[in-house]
Amino acid sequence: MAGLALDVFIEGETLDLCAPSDDPAVVDRWFRWFNRRKVTEYLPQGMFPNTASEQTQYVQSAASRDRLLVLLKPKGAQHVIGVASLSGINHVQRQCDIAMVVGEQVASADALFFALETKARLTEHAFEVMGMERINSSQVAELVRWQRWQILFGYQIEGVLRQKFRKGQTAHDVFVSSCLVADYLAVKKARGGRFWPGKAVMFDLLKQLPETSLIDELNEWLSRRHAEYWQGVTFSLEAS
């Protein structure tokens, strides 16, 4: 894959977000991500094997006005490591959904920042270029660390969807969050106009996050109050 030319769509510090490509050298890596159980553990994919031809068809059909697709390419790397998207782009409601899959881990001092910077750059693009006013995000409860981190980009927890996602015999709760344009602007202003503050600053910000997040408090409160409230509700007037 040496010398492969990808069009950089959003240039970053630790990685670039590139336009999708159906080049066989790209697709050959891309389709394999979704055949790895570790990658698809919390994704709908993985039920059936993915193929290069199916991936090529997906890439060729992905271009649309309601979806933005980008490939994650670390600085200095000769291959892509993941894919991210803004989907359900609605210019009437002025909102969209954000998602990301990191298909390969790479030995790099910047590896910690690849997903973080992708989230920041796409969030910035959605608000500054697309004119969105709300971005929706969701992850299974097992990825709670990621939920805690994304507060640094303005994403605030909104609730828990009980057993929303199922894989095999296991059902998972899903945390839902959002970033409003007001949240984005507040974070950007606090950083002197730089939404992505740089990896060195980001590392220090991660270390300064509170040990207990609002997600932890909400999850504990909901679990307790659901049970208490359920027990206090009268469901039948018939004598027991």
C-alpha positions, 0 to 999 in steps of 0.5 A, a space after each residue: 500500500 506504499 505510495 497510496 494517495 488518499 484525498 485529505 478532507 480534514 487535516 489534523 494533528 495526529 491523523 487526517 480524515 480522508 475521503 472514502 476510496 474504493 481503491 482495492 488497497 483500501 478496501 482490502 483492509 477495510 472489509 477485514 475490520 468487520 470480520 474481527 470479533 473484537 472490532 464488532 463486539 458492540 456493532 451490528 456487523 459480525 453476524 455474517 462474513 464481510 467481503 471485499 465486494 460488499 465493502 466496495 458496494 458500500 463505499 460506492 453507495 455511501 455518498 449521499 446528502 445525509 451521510 458523510 464518511 471519512 477514513 482515519 489515516 494516522 500521520 506518517 502511516 501508509 494505510 487507514 485504521 478506521 472509519 467515521 461518519 456523520 449520518 442522518 444529516 437533517 438540514 431541517 432539524 439541523 442535527 445528525 448522528 456521529 459514529 466511529 470504528 477503529 479497525 486496527 490498533 497501531 504502535 504509536 505514541 499518538 494512538 490515544 488521540 486518534 479517536 479523540 481527535 476524530 471526534 473533535 474534528 468531525 464535531 467541528 465540521 458538523 457545526 462550522 461547515 454543515 450548520 448543524 445545531 445538535 449531534 447525537 451520540 451513543 455507546 453501549 454501557 461497556 464503553 463508559 470510559 469513552 462516554 466520560 472522555 467525550 464531555 471534553 468535546 461538549 457531549 453531555 449524557 441524556 439517558 440510558 436505553 435499557 437493553 437496547 443493543 443485543 449481540 448473541 445472548 447478551 443484551 447491553 444498555 446504551 448510553 445516549 448523549 448529545 452536543 448542542 451548538 451552544 455546548 460546542 461554542 462554550 468549549 471552543 471559547 474556553 480554549 481560546 478558539 481552538 476546539 481541538 487544543 492539541 494532544 499535549 493539552 488534551 492529555 492533561 485535560 483527560 487527567 483532570 476529569 473528575 473521578 466520578 462522572 455524571 454518567 456514573 451518577 445517572 446510572 446509579 440513580 436510575 437503577 435505584 429509582 427504577 426499582 423503587 418507583 416500580 414497587 410503588 406503582 399499583 398495577 391492578 385494582 383486583 384483590 391479590 
